[in-house]
Amino acid sequence: MPYRRIVAKFGTSLLTAGSDRLDLEAMSRLVGQVVRLRDQGCEVVVVSSGAQAAGRHRLRGRLKPGRNPSRQAVASVGQSHLIQSWDELFDWHEIVVAQVLLTRRDLSDRLGYLNARTTLRDLLEAGTVPIVNENDAVALDEVLATRIGENDTLSAYVANLIDADLLVILTDVEGLFDADPRTHPEAKLLSRVERIDGSVEALGGGAHGAGSGGMATKLSAAQIATQAGVDVVVANGRLSDALVAIVNGERLGTAFPAPGDRIESRKRWILAHITREGHIVVDTGAAGALRAQGRSLLPAGVSAVTGSFQRGDSVEIRDPAGGRVAAGTTNYASDELERIRGLRSDRIAETLGYAYGEEVIHRDNMVLL
């Protein structure tokens, strides 16, 4: 199987089956596909639309004539119904779901980004299916910068956040066409787009249907994700077993291949952002484990902390002789690491009063030098 960690974005029109409310039968079919992928050894994060549609339906007939509830109010009502629906459907398969609500502010702030990444990674390691949505209840219309915009873009951010192999955006259309199929019946589906440029963006058109994101937002999401080394496929989620087929390499919809390998893209980012303000010194045993076995760096292997750096910085790891061993994104700032160096991981929370994970630098966020 070419993909192991997948972000699956389900659009509103898919979850409502074109109606004005959540369609549990349609959602159940999607759940079944996620379960099958997990049985094949995949990790799956679901980015779910549908809160607005669910909220509008549940509030219908309950408001005074002429009253138009805010987007935040509608989302607040719909979000609980949406997550309850996912929870009940996955529970039939004895799978636990976890609700994760994000805003652009969460992802633009360095600590917020790291916390979200750690949370999602922990949820996947715990065997849950994270259900991610934009936190519309606190995303203010007046402060557009705090909004991600819609869930297509959110799915791209999440794919980057968890270092996904593949982002699948399932909607109610076949993919990207060379003309608008609604007005040009002869339009042809583009099965593969190597590069998203101005001519491709011009094919995007605008939003339509129950959701807020048309093909233009899907192209924007594809551009964000592919630049980070994540392959993207936009396809019709109403096709039987579309998600499973795509993950298993079948050609459906429009594929947007990443221009470079995900791991190589991440390595380039880490190497380009190494701080010169400080570094980590490890003992001989830890240096050997990193070099020969590709292990994560644990606090027990840290012998010294030099200089100053912040959580989330890209930091060099050196051996006792000063040789460069690796570089990676640190989960702990220099002052925190000074307090926990040499300790077992199970003593981090006891020493600091909190923990951002048992690793100082996880192997997924490390490059050997």
TORKOL-4160 file (C-alpha; in steps of 0.2 Angstrom, whole numbers, padded with zeros to 4 digits, m for minus):
369
<pt num="1" X="0000" Y="0000" Z="0000"/>
<pt num="2" X="0008" Y="0017" Z="m0005"/>
<pt num="3" X="0000" Y="0027" Z="0009"/>
<pt num="4" X="0000" Y="0024" Z="0028"/>
<pt num="5" X="m0006" Y="0041" Z="0036"/>
<pt num="6" X="m0021" Y="0049" Z="0028"/>
<pt num="7" X="m0031" Y="0064" Z="0030"/>
<pt num="8" X="m0049" Y="0062" Z="0023"/>
<pt num="9" X="m0059" Y="0078" Z="0021"/>
<pt num="10" X="m0078" Y="0075" Z="0019"/>
<pt num="11" X="m0088" Y="0089" Z="0012"/>
<pt num="12" X="m0105" Y="0095" Z="0017"/>
<pt num="13" X="m0114" Y="0089" Z="0001"/>
<pt num="14" X="m0107" Y="0072" Z="0004"/>
<pt num="15" X="m0112" Y="0071" Z="0023"/>
<pt num="16" X="m0130" Y="0077" Z="0019"/>
<pt num="17" X="m0132" Y="0067" Z="0003"/>
<pt num="18" X="m0138" Y="0083" Z="m0005"/>
<pt num="19" X="m0152" Y="0086" Z="0008"/>
<pt num="20" X="m0153" Y="0099" Z="0021"/>
<pt num="21" X="m0148" Y="0088" Z="0036"/>
<pt num="22" X="m0135" Y="0075" Z="0040"/>
<pt num="23" X="m0138" Y="0059" Z="0031"/>
<pt num="24" X="m0133" Y="0045" Z="0043"/>
<pt num="25" X="m0133" Y="0032" Z="0029"/>
<pt num="26" X="m0121" Y="0042" Z="0019"/>
<pt num="27" X="m0110" Y="0045" Z="0034"/>
<pt num="28" X="m0110" Y="0026" Z="0039"/>
<pt num="29" X="m0103" Y="0022" Z="0022"/>
<pt num="30" X="m0089" Y="0033" Z="0024"/>
<pt num="31" X="m0086" Y="0026" Z="0042"/>
<pt num="32" X="m0085" Y="0009" Z="0035"/>
<pt num="33" X="m0071" Y="0014" Z="0023"/>
<pt num="34" X="m0061" Y="0022" Z="0037"/>
<pt num="35" X="m0063" Y="0006" Z="0047"/>
<pt num="36" X="m0057" Y="m0004" Z="0032"/>
<pt num="37" X="m0042" Y="0007" Z="0030"/>
<pt num="38" X="m0037" Y="0005" Z="0048"/>
<pt num="39" X="m0039" Y="m0014" Z="0047"/>
<pt num="40" X="m0026" Y="m0012" Z="0033"/>
<pt num="41" X="m0014" Y="m0003" Z="0045"/>
<pt num="42" X="m0018" Y="0015" Z="0040"/>
<pt num="43" X="m0020" Y="0030" Z="0052"/>
<pt num="44" X="m0034" Y="0041" Z="0047"/>
<pt num="45" X="m0039" Y="0058" Z="0052"/>
<pt num="46" X="m0056" Y="0065" Z="0047"/>
<pt num="47" X="m0059" Y="0083" Z="0043"/>
<pt num="48" X="m0077" Y="0085" Z="0043"/>
<pt num="49" X="m0089" Y="0098" Z="0037"/>
<pt num="50" X="m0107" Y="0098" Z="0041"/>
<pt num="51" X="m0109" Y="0107" Z="0057"/>
<pt num="52" X="m0117" Y="0122" Z="0049"/>
<pt num="53" X="m0130" Y="0111" Z="0039"/>
<pt num="54" X="m0134" Y="0101" Z="0055"/>
<pt num="55" X="m0136" Y="0117" Z="0065"/>
<pt num="56" X="m0147" Y="0125" Z="0053"/>
<pt num="57" X="m0159" Y="0110" Z="0052"/>
<pt num="58" X="m0160" Y="0108" Z="0071"/>
<pt num="59" X="m0164" Y="0127" Z="0073"/>
<pt num="60" X="m0177" Y="0127" Z="0059"/>
<pt num="61" X="m0194" Y="0132" Z="0066"/>
<pt num="62" X="m0187" Y="0136" Z="0083"/>
<pt num="63" X="m0183" Y="0154" Z="0080"/>
<pt num="64" X="m0195" Y="0169" Z="0079"/>
<pt num="65" X="m0199" Y="0175" Z="0061"/>
<pt num="66" X="m0186" Y="0186" Z="0054"/>
<pt num="67" X="m0172" Y="0180" Z="0066"/>
<pt num="68" X="m0157" Y="0175" Z="0057"/>
<pt num="69" X="m0144" Y="0166" Z="0069"/>
<pt num="70" X="m0126" Y="0170" Z="0067"/>
<pt num="71" X="m0114" Y="0157" Z="0059"/>
<pt num="72" X="m0106" Y="0155" Z="0077"/>
<pt num="73" X="m0123" Y="0150" Z="0084"/>
<pt num="74" X="m0128" Y="0139" Z="0070"/>
<pt num="75" X="m0111" Y="0130" Z="0071"/>
<pt num="76" X="m0112" Y="0128" Z="0090"/>
<pt num="77" X="m0129" Y="0119" Z="0089"/>
<pt num="78" X="m0123" Y="0109" Z="0074"/>
<pt num="79" X="m0106" Y="0104" Z="0080"/>
<pt num="80" X="m0112" Y="0093" Z="0095"/>
<pt num="81" X="m0125" Y="0084" Z="0084"/>
<pt num="82" X="m0111" Y="0081" Z="0071"/>
<pt num="83" X="m0098" Y="0074" Z="0083"/>
<pt num="84" X="m0112" Y="0064" Z="0091"/>
<pt num="85" X="m0116" Y="0056" Z="0074"/>
<pt num="86" X="m0098" Y="0052" Z="0071"/>
<pt num="87" X="m0096" Y="0045" Z="0088"/>
<pt num="88" X="m0111" Y="0033" Z="0087"/>
<pt num="89" X="m0107" Y="0027" Z="0069"/>
<pt num="90" X="m0089" Y="0023" Z="0074"/>
<pt num="91" X="m0094" Y="0015" Z="0091"/>
<pt num="92" X="m0103" Y="0001" Z="0081"/>
<pt num="93" X="m0085" Y="m0004" Z="0075"/>
<pt num="94" X="m0079" Y="m0001" Z="0093"/>
<pt num="95" X="m0068" Y="0013" Z="0088"/>
<pt num="96" X="m0066" Y="0029" Z="0098"/>
<pt num="97" X="m0067" Y="0046" Z="0090"/>
<pt num="98" X="m0059" Y="0062" Z="0097"/>
<pt num="99" X="m0066" Y="0079" Z="0093"/>
<pt num="100" X="m0053" Y="0092" Z="0088"/>
<pt num="101" X="m0058" Y="0110" Z="0085"/>
<pt num="102" X="m0045" Y="0122" Z="0077"/>
<pt num="103" X="m0044" Y="0140" Z="0071"/>
<pt num="104" X="m0031" Y="0149" Z="0060"/>
<pt num="105" X="m0024" Y="0157" Z="0076"/>
<pt num="106" X="m0021" Y="0139" Z="0084"/>
<pt num="107" X="m0010" Y="0135" Z="0069"/>
<pt num="108" X="m0001" Y="0152" Z="0066"/>
<pt num="109" X="0005" Y="0153" Z="0084"/>
<pt num="110" X="0020" Y="0142" Z="0086"/>
<pt num="111" X="0015" Y="0134" Z="0103"/>
<pt num="112" X="m0003" Y="0132" Z="0097"/>
<pt num="113" X="0004" Y="0123" Z="0081"/>
<pt num="114" X="0015" Y="0112" Z="0092"/>
<pt num="115" X="0001" Y="0108" Z="0104"/>
<pt num="116" X="m0011" Y="0103" Z="0090"/>
<pt num="117" X="0002" Y="0092" Z="0082"/>
<pt num="118" X="0006" Y="0083" Z="0098"/>
<pt num="119" X="m0012" Y="0081" Z="0102"/>
<pt num="120" X="m0016" Y="0073" Z="0085"/>
<pt num="121" X="m0001" Y="0062" Z="0086"/>
<pt num="122" X="m0005" Y="0056" Z="0103"/>
<pt num="123" X="m0023" Y="0053" Z="0097"/>
<pt num="124" X="m0017" Y="0042" Z="0083"/>
<pt num="125" X="m0005" Y="0033" Z="0094"/>
<pt num="126" X="m0020" Y="0029" Z="0105"/>
<pt num="127" X="m0029" Y="0021" Z="0091"/>
<pt num="128" X="m0043" Y="0034" Z="0090"/>
<pt num="129" X="m0050" Y="0043" Z="0074"/>
<pt num="130" X="m0048" Y="0062" Z="0076"/>
<pt num="131" X="m0063" Y="0071" Z="0069"/>
<pt num="132" X="m0057" Y="0089" Z="0065"/>
<pt num="133" X="m0067" Y="0104" Z="0061"/>
<pt num="134" X="m0064" Y="0123" Z="0061"/>
<pt num="135" X="m0070" Y="0130" Z="0078"/>
<pt num="136" X="m0083" Y="0141" Z="0070"/>
<pt num="137" X="m0091" Y="0145" Z="0087"/>
<pt num="138" X="m0076" Y="0156" Z="0092"/>
<pt num="139" X="m0070" Y="0161" Z="0074"/>
<pt num="140" X="m0076" Y="0179" Z="0073"/>
<pt num="141" X="m0083" Y="0186" Z="0056"/>
<pt num="142" X="m0076" Y="0203" Z="0060"/>
<pt num="143" X="m0058" Y="0196" Z="0062"/>
<pt num="144" X="m0056" Y="0186" Z="0047"/>
<pt num="145" X="m0038" Y="0182" Z="0051"/>
<pt num="146" X="m0043" Y="0170" Z="0065"/>
<pt num="147" X="m0053" Y="0160" Z="0052"/>
<pt num="148" X="m0046" Y="0146" Z="0042"/>
<pt num="149" X="m0059" Y="0150" Z="0029"/>
<pt num="150" X="m0067" Y="0133" Z="0026"/>
<pt num="151" X="m0063" Y="0115" Z="0029"/>
<pt num="152" X="m0054" Y="0112" Z="0012"/>
<pt num="153" X="m0040" Y="0123" Z="0018"/>
<pt num="154" X="m0041" Y="0116" Z="0036"/>
<pt num="155" X="m0038" Y="0099" Z="0029"/>
<pt num="156" X="m0022" Y="0104" Z="0020"/>
<pt num="157" X="m0016" Y="0112" Z="0036"/>
<pt num="158" X="m0020" Y="0096" Z="0046"/>
<pt num="159" X="m0011" Y="0085" Z="0033"/>
<pt num="160" X="0005" Y="0096" Z="0035"/>
<pt num="161" X="0003" Y="0096" Z="0054"/>
<pt num="162" X="0003" Y="0077" Z="0056"/>
<pt num="163" X="0015" Y="0074" Z="0041"/>
<pt num="164" X="0002" Y="0064" Z="0031"/>
<pt num="165" X="0006" Y="0054" Z="0016"/>
<pt num="166" X="m0010" Y="0058" Z="0007"/>
<pt num="167" X="m0024" Y="0071" Z="0008"/>
<pt num="168" X="m0041" Y="0065" Z="0000"/>
<pt num="169" X="m0054" Y="0078" Z="m0002"/>
<pt num="170" X="m0071" Y="0069" Z="m0006"/>
<pt num="171" X="m0085" Y="0080" Z="m0013"/>
<pt num="172" X="m0100" Y="0078" Z="m0025"/>
<pt num="173" X="m0090" Y="0081" Z="m0041"/>
<pt num="174" X="m0078" Y="0070" Z="m0050"/>
<pt num="175" X="m0063" Y="0081" Z="m0049"/>
<pt num="176" X="m0056" Y="0095" Z="m0059"/>
<pt num="177" X="m0062" Y="0097" Z="m0077"/>
<pt num="178" X="m0055" Y="0107" Z="m0091"/>
<pt num="179" X="m0071" Y="0117" Z="m0091"/>
<pt num="180" X="m0086" Y="0119" Z="m0080"/>
<pt num="181" X="m0096" Y="0103" Z="m0082"/>
<pt num="182" X="m0112" Y="0111" Z="m0076"/>
<pt num="183" X="m0112" Y="0123" Z="m0092"/>
<pt num="184" X="m0100" Y="0112" Z="m0103"/>
<pt num="185" X="m0106" Y="0094" Z="m0105"/>
<pt num="186" X="m0091" Y="0090" Z="m0116"/>
<pt num="187" X="m0079" Y="0095" Z="m0102"/>
<pt num="188" X="m0065" Y="0082" Z="m0098"/>
<pt num="189" X="m0059" Y="0077" Z="m0081"/>
<pt num="190" X="m0041" Y="0080" Z="m0078"/>
<pt num="191" X="m0035" Y="0064" Z="m0070"/>
<pt num="192" X="m0018" Y="0072" Z="m0065"/>
<pt num="193" X="m0011" Y="0089" Z="m0062"/>
<pt num="194" X="0008" Y="0090" Z="m0060"/>
<pt num="195" X="0008" Y="0109" Z="m0056"/>
<pt num="196" X="m0005" Y="0121" Z="m0050"/>
<pt num="197" X="m0002" Y="0137" Z="m0060"/>
<pt num="198" X="m0013" Y="0152" Z="m0066"/>
<pt num="199" X="m0021" Y="0142" Z="m0080"/>
<pt num="200" X="m0026" Y="0128" Z="m0067"/>
<pt num="201" X="m0032" Y="0140" Z="m0055"/>
<pt num="202" X="m0043" Y="0148" Z="m0068"/>
<pt num="203" X="m0052" Y="0131" Z="m0070"/>
<pt num="204" X="m0057" Y="0132" Z="m0051"/>
<pt num="205" X="m0073" Y="0142" Z="m0053"/>
<pt num="206" X="m0083" Y="0147" Z="m0037"/>
<pt num="207" X="m0092" Y="0139" Z="m0023"/>
<pt num="208" X="m0108" Y="0129" Z="m0026"/>
<pt num="209" X="m0119" Y="0118" Z="m0016"/>
<pt num="210" X="m0122" Y="0117" Z="0003"/>
<pt num="211" X="m0104" Y="0119" Z="0008"/>
<pt num="212" X="m0093" Y="0135" Z="0007"/>
<pt num="213" X="m0079" Y="0128" Z="m0003"/>
<pt num="214" X="m0079" Y="0126" Z="m0022"/>
<pt num="215" X="m0066" Y="0119" Z="m0033"/>
<pt num="216" X="m0056" Y="0135" Z="m0030"/>
<pt num="217" X="m0053" Y="0131" Z="m0012"/>
<pt num="218" X="m0049" Y="0113" Z="m0016"/>
<pt num="219" X="m0035" Y="0119" Z="m0028"/>
<pt num="220" X="m0029" Y="0131" Z="m0014"/>
<pt num="221" X="m0029" Y="0116" Z="m0002"/>
<pt num="222" X="m0020" Y="0105" Z="m0014"/>
<pt num="223" X="m0006" Y="0119" Z="m0017"/>
<pt num="224" X="m0003" Y="0120" Z="0002"/>
<pt num="225" X="m0002" Y="0102" Z="0005"/>
<pt num="226" X="0008" Y="0097" Z="m0010"/>
<pt num="227" X="0021" Y="0110" Z="m0006"/>
<pt num="228" X="0024" Y="0101" Z="0010"/>
<pt num="229" X="0026" Y="0084" Z="0001"/>
<pt num="230" X="0009" Y="0078" Z="0003"/>
<pt num="231" X="0000" Y="0070" Z="m0012"/>
<pt num="232" X="m0018" Y="0076" Z="m0014"/>
<pt num="233" X="m0033" Y="0068" Z="m0023"/>
<pt num="234" X="m0050" Y="0077" Z="m0026"/>
<pt num="235" X="m0064" Y="0065" Z="m0030"/>
<pt num="236" X="m0082" Y="0061" Z="m0030"/>
<pt num="237" X="m0085" Y="0053" Z="m0013"/>
<pt num="238" X="m0102" Y="0046" Z="m0018"/>
<pt num="239" X="m0093" Y="0033" Z="m0029"/>
<pt num="240" X="m0093" Y="0016" Z="m0020"/>
<pt num="241" X="m0078" Y="0014" Z="m0009"/>
<pt num="242" X="m0069" Y="0029" Z="m0016"/>
<pt num="243" X="m0058" Y="0032" Z="m0001"/>
<pt num="244" X="m0052" Y="0015" Z="0000"/>
<pt num="245" X="m0049" Y="0014" Z="m0019"/>
<pt num="246" X="m0039" Y="0030" Z="m0019"/>
<pt num="247" X="m0028" Y="0025" Z="m0004"/>
<pt num="248" X="m0024" Y="0008" Z="m0012"/>
<pt num="249" X="m0018" Y="0017" Z="m0028"/>
<pt num="250" X="m0033" Y="0016" Z="m0040"/>
<pt num="251" X="m0035" Y="0031" Z="m0051"/>
<pt num="252" X="m0051" Y="0041" Z="m0046"/>
<pt num="253" X="m0054" Y="0060" Z="m0047"/>
<pt num="254" X="m0040" Y="0072" Z="m0050"/>
<pt num="255" X="m0023" Y="0068" Z="m0042"/>
<pt num="256" X="m0011" Y="0082" Z="m0037"/>
<pt num="257" X="0006" Y="0073" Z="m0034"/>
<pt num="258" X="0018" Y="0082" Z="m0022"/>
<pt num="259" X="0034" Y="0089" Z="m0032"/>
<pt num="260" X="0045" Y="0081" Z="m0019"/>
<pt num="261" X="0046" Y="0067" Z="m0006"/>
<pt num="262" X="0037" Y="0071" Z="0010"/>
<pt num="263" X="0052" Y="0066" Z="0021"/>
<pt num="264" X="0064" Y="0076" Z="0010"/>
<pt num="265" X="0053" Y="0091" Z="0011"/>
<pt num="266" X="0052" Y="0090" Z="0030"/>
<pt num="267" X="0071" Y="0088" Z="0030"/>
<pt num="268" X="0074" Y="0103" Z="0020"/>
<pt num="269" X="0063" Y="0113" Z="0031"/>
<pt num="270" X="0072" Y="0107" Z="0047"/>
<pt num="271" X="0089" Y="0110" Z="0039"/>
<pt num="272" X="0084" Y="0128" Z="0033"/>
<pt num="273" X="0079" Y="0133" Z="0050"/>
<pt num="274" X="0092" Y="0127" Z="0062"/>
<pt num="275" X="0095" Y="0140" Z="0076"/>
<pt num="276" X="0112" Y="0146" Z="0079"/>
<pt num="277" X="0107" Y="0152" Z="0097"/>
<pt num="278" X="0110" Y="0135" Z="0105"/>
<pt num="279" X="0112" Y="0116" Z="0103"/>
<pt num="280" X="0110" Y="0099" Z="0113"/>
<pt num="281" X="0124" Y="0088" Z="0118"/>
<pt num="282" X="0121" Y="0069" Z="0120"/>
<pt num="283" X="0131" Y="0055" Z="0128"/>
<pt num="284" X="0140" Y="0042" Z="0117"/>
<pt num="285" X="0126" Y="0029" Z="0119"/>
<pt num="286" X="0112" Y="0041" Z="0113"/>
<pt num="287" X="0123" Y="0047" Z="0099"/>
<pt num="288" X="0126" Y="0029" Z="0093"/>
<pt num="289" X="0107" Y="0025" Z="0094"/>
<pt num="290" X="0103" Y="0040" Z="0084"/>
<pt num="291" X="0115" Y="0037" Z="0071"/>
<pt num="292" X="0114" Y="0018" Z="0069"/>
<pt num="293" X="0095" Y="0015" Z="0074"/>
<pt num="294" X="0086" Y="0030" Z="0070"/>
<pt num="295" X="0079" Y="0032" Z="0087"/>
<pt num="296" X="0070" Y="0047" Z="0095"/>
<pt num="297" X="0080" Y="0058" Z="0107"/>
<pt num="298" X="0075" Y="0055" Z="0125"/>
<pt num="299" X="0079" Y="0066" Z="0140"/>
<pt num="300" X="0090" Y="0052" Z="0147"/>
<pt num="301" X="0102" Y="0054" Z="0133"/>
<pt num="302" X="0105" Y="0072" Z="0135"/>
<pt num="303" X="0121" Y="0077" Z="0144"/>
<pt num="304" X="0121" Y="0096" Z="0141"/>
<pt num="305" X="0111" Y="0110" Z="0134"/>
<pt num="306" X="0121" Y="0125" Z="0127"/>
<pt num="307" X="0114" Y="0142" Z="0123"/>
<pt num="308" X="0096" Y="0146" Z="0122"/>
<pt num="309" X="0082" Y="0140" Z="0111"/>
<pt num="310" X="0063" Y="0139" Z="0111"/>
<pt num="311" X="0051" Y="0124" Z="0110"/>
<pt num="312" X="0048" Y="0121" Z="0091"/>
<pt num="313" X="0065" Y="0127" Z="0086"/>
<pt num="314" X="0076" Y="0117" Z="0074"/>
<pt num="315" X="0091" Y="0112" Z="0085"/>
<pt num="316" X="0107" Y="0103" Z="0082"/>
<pt num="317" X="0112" Y="0088" Z="0092"/>
<pt num="318" X="0130" Y="0085" Z="0095"/>
<pt num="319" X="0141" Y="0071" Z="0102"/>
<pt num="320" X="0153" Y="0073" Z="0117"/>
<pt num="321" X="0167" Y="0077" Z="0105"/>
<pt num="322" X="0157" Y="0091" Z="0097"/>
<pt num="323" X="0153" Y="0081" Z="0081"/>
<pt num="324" X="0136" Y="0085" Z="0073"/>
<pt num="325" X="0124" Y="0070" Z="0075"/>
<pt num="326" X="0107" Y="0077" Z="0069"/>
<pt num="327" X="0095" Y="0091" Z="0069"/>
<pt num="328" X="0077" Y="0092" Z="0073"/>
<pt num="329" X="0062" Y="0101" Z="0080"/>
<pt num="330" X="0063" Y="0101" Z="0099"/>
<pt num="331" X="0048" Y="0098" Z="0110"/>
<pt num="332" X="0056" Y="0107" Z="0125"/>
<pt num="333" X="0064" Y="0124" Z="0127"/>
<pt num="334" X="0082" Y="0125" Z="0133"/>
<pt num="335" X="0077" Y="0130" Z="0151"/>
<pt num="336" X="0065" Y="0115" Z="0151"/>
<pt num="337" X="0077" Y="0103" Z="0144"/>
<pt num="338" X="0091" Y="0109" Z="0157"/>
<pt num="339" X="0079" Y="0103" Z="0171"/>
<pt num="340" X="0075" Y="0086" Z="0163"/>
<pt num="341" X="0091" Y="0081" Z="0155"/>
<pt num="342" X="0097" Y="0064" Z="0160"/>
<pt num="343" X="0080" Y="0059" Z="0167"/>
<pt num="344" X="0069" Y="0045" Z="0162"/>
<pt num="345" X="0054" Y="0051" Z="0151"/>
<pt num="346" X="0041" Y="0045" Z="0165"/>
<pt num="347" X="0049" Y="0059" Z="0176"/>
<pt num="348" X="0046" Y="0074" Z="0164"/>
<pt num="349" X="0028" Y="0078" Z="0171"/>
<pt num="350" X="0034" Y="0076" Z="0189"/>
<pt num="351" X="0049" Y="0088" Z="0186"/>
<pt num="352" X="0041" Y="0101" Z="0175"/>
<pt num="353" X="0023" Y="0099" Z="0181"/>
<pt num="354" X="0018" Y="0096" Z="0163"/>
<pt num="355" X="0024" Y="0086" Z="0148"/>
<pt num="356" X="0024" Y="0088" Z="0129"/>
<pt num="357" X="0028" Y="0070" Z="0125"/>
<pt num="358" X="0041" Y="0058" Z="0131"/>
<pt num="359" X="0054" Y="0063" Z="0117"/>
<pt num="360" X="0065" Y="0078" Z="0117"/>
<pt num="361" X="0065" Y="0076" Z="0098"/>
<pt num="362" X="0054" Y="0063" Z="0089"/>
<pt num="363" X="0063" Y="0053" Z="0075"/>
<pt num="364" X="0049" Y="0059" Z="0063"/>
<pt num="365" X="0056" Y="0077" Z="0066"/>
<pt num="366" X="0074" Y="0073" Z="0065"/>
<pt num="367" X="0087" Y="0073" Z="0051"/>
<pt num="368" X="0104" Y="0064" Z="0053"/>
<pt num="369" X="0119" Y="0075" Z="0049"/>
